[in-house]
Amino acid sequence: MNLTRPLSKNLVSTNAPNLRHERTDEGTHAATVEIGRKSEVEGPARAQRVIIGEHAHAESIYGKEVLLRTGAEAENVYGERITIDSHCHINSVIWYADELRLGEGVSLAKDP
């Protein structure tokens, strides 16, 4: 994750060259959270802006602005403005307050 400050004592960045999986029980809190391409993060991610990279996986996402890039997957997504690029998968719940934009071939387990 590219963060404006560390999220927890054991979570710093998923964009490190060899890091592909990170687990945090307490979750992540920052102004901006970015989960790198093909990375996986377990635990909630909370930020003003959350970006899930291409083919990355995240558990629960909470943000004012949320972007899932092509092929990303998430269990739950909660946000004011959510953009989901093509071929992404939401496996459980999606909730939005203002705007939801869906790309081609997006798979939603439940209607928003």
PLY file of the C-alpha trace (Angstrom):
ply
format ascii 1.0
element vertex 112
property float x
property float y
property float z
element edge 111
property int vertex1
property int vertex2
end_header
0.00 0.00 0.00
1.23 3.48 -0.74
0.37 5.33 2.41
0.71 8.81 3.76
1.67 7.20 7.11
2.11 3.63 8.39
-1.16 1.80 8.96
-0.07 -0.55 11.70
3.15 -1.84 13.21
3.23 -4.78 10.78
1.89 -3.25 7.54
3.80 -0.77 5.44
3.57 -1.46 1.70
2.19 -4.03 -0.72
4.22 -2.44 -3.51
7.47 -3.86 -2.13
9.18 -5.93 -4.88
8.51 -9.40 -3.43
5.47 -8.79 -1.25
2.33 -10.49 -2.50
0.27 -11.09 0.65
-0.34 -9.08 3.81
-2.60 -9.77 6.80
-3.65 -7.23 9.39
-6.20 -7.99 12.10
-6.64 -4.33 13.07
-7.12 -3.16 9.51
-5.53 -0.25 7.71
-6.26 3.46 8.23
-4.79 6.24 6.10
-5.63 9.19 3.89
-4.88 7.03 0.82
-4.51 3.26 0.55
-3.22 1.66 -2.64
-2.98 -2.10 -2.96
-0.50 -2.98 -5.67
-1.03 -5.13 -8.75
-1.60 -8.85 -8.01
-1.30 -8.25 -4.25
-3.63 -9.57 -1.57
-4.60 -7.85 1.66
-6.64 -9.48 4.42
-8.40 -7.24 6.93
-10.34 -4.02 6.41
-8.85 -1.09 4.44
-10.18 2.34 5.49
-9.19 5.60 3.81
-10.47 8.72 2.11
-9.23 7.18 -1.16
-8.73 3.45 -1.76
-7.21 2.03 -4.96
-7.12 -1.71 -5.59
-4.59 -2.57 -8.32
-5.09 -4.83 -11.32
-5.82 -8.44 -10.35
-5.37 -7.64 -6.65
-7.63 -8.93 -3.88
-8.92 -7.14 -0.78
-11.30 -8.15 1.98
-13.40 -5.16 3.08
-12.90 -1.68 1.64
-14.23 1.52 3.22
-13.55 4.83 1.47
-14.91 8.14 0.32
-13.52 7.38 -3.15
-12.91 3.76 -4.16
-11.34 2.51 -7.40
-10.94 -1.14 -8.37
-8.70 -1.53 -11.40
-9.20 -4.19 -14.10
-9.62 -7.71 -12.77
-9.51 -6.74 -9.08
-11.57 -8.65 -6.52
-13.06 -7.62 -3.19
-15.34 -9.21 -0.65
-17.14 -6.02 0.51
-16.99 -2.46 -0.81
-18.44 0.58 1.00
-17.98 4.12 -0.34
-19.46 7.41 -1.41
-18.11 7.28 -4.98
-17.11 3.87 -6.34
-15.57 3.08 -9.73
-15.13 -0.55 -10.71
-13.15 -1.20 -13.89
-13.84 -4.09 -16.25
-13.82 -7.75 -15.21
-13.75 -7.10 -11.45
-15.57 -9.28 -8.92
-17.40 -8.23 -5.76
-18.06 -11.41 -3.79
-20.47 -10.10 -1.16
-21.77 -6.57 -0.51
-21.41 -3.27 -2.35
-22.84 -0.09 -0.85
-22.50 3.43 -2.24
-23.89 6.82 -1.24
-23.43 9.06 -4.30
-22.15 7.33 -7.41
-21.40 3.84 -8.72
-19.68 3.32 -12.07
-19.31 -0.22 -13.41
-17.08 -1.34 -16.26
-17.71 -4.13 -18.73
-18.01 -7.65 -17.36
-18.19 -6.70 -13.67
-19.52 -9.50 -11.45
-21.59 -8.55 -8.38
-22.79 -11.18 -5.90
-25.69 -8.91 -4.87
-27.35 -5.91 -6.43
-26.13 -2.63 -4.92
0 1
1 2
2 3
3 4
4 5
5 6
6 7
7 8
8 9
9 10
10 11
11 12
12 13
13 14
14 15
15 16
16 17
17 18
18 19
19 20
20 21
21 22
22 23
23 24
24 25
25 26
26 27
27 28
28 29
29 30
30 31
31 32
32 33
33 34
34 35
35 36
36 37
37 38
38 39
39 40
40 41
41 42
42 43
43 44
44 45
45 46
46 47
47 48
48 49
49 50
50 51
51 52
52 53
53 54
54 55
55 56
56 57
57 58
58 59
59 60
60 61
61 62
62 63
63 64
64 65
65 66
66 67
67 68
68 69
69 70
70 71
71 72
72 73
73 74
74 75
75 76
76 77
77 78
78 79
79 80
80 81
81 82
82 83
83 84
84 85
85 86
86 87
87 88
88 89
89 90
90 91
91 92
92 93
93 94
94 95
95 96
96 97
97 98
98 99
99 100
100 101
101 102
102 103
103 104
104 105
105 106
106 107
107 108
108 109
109 110
110 111
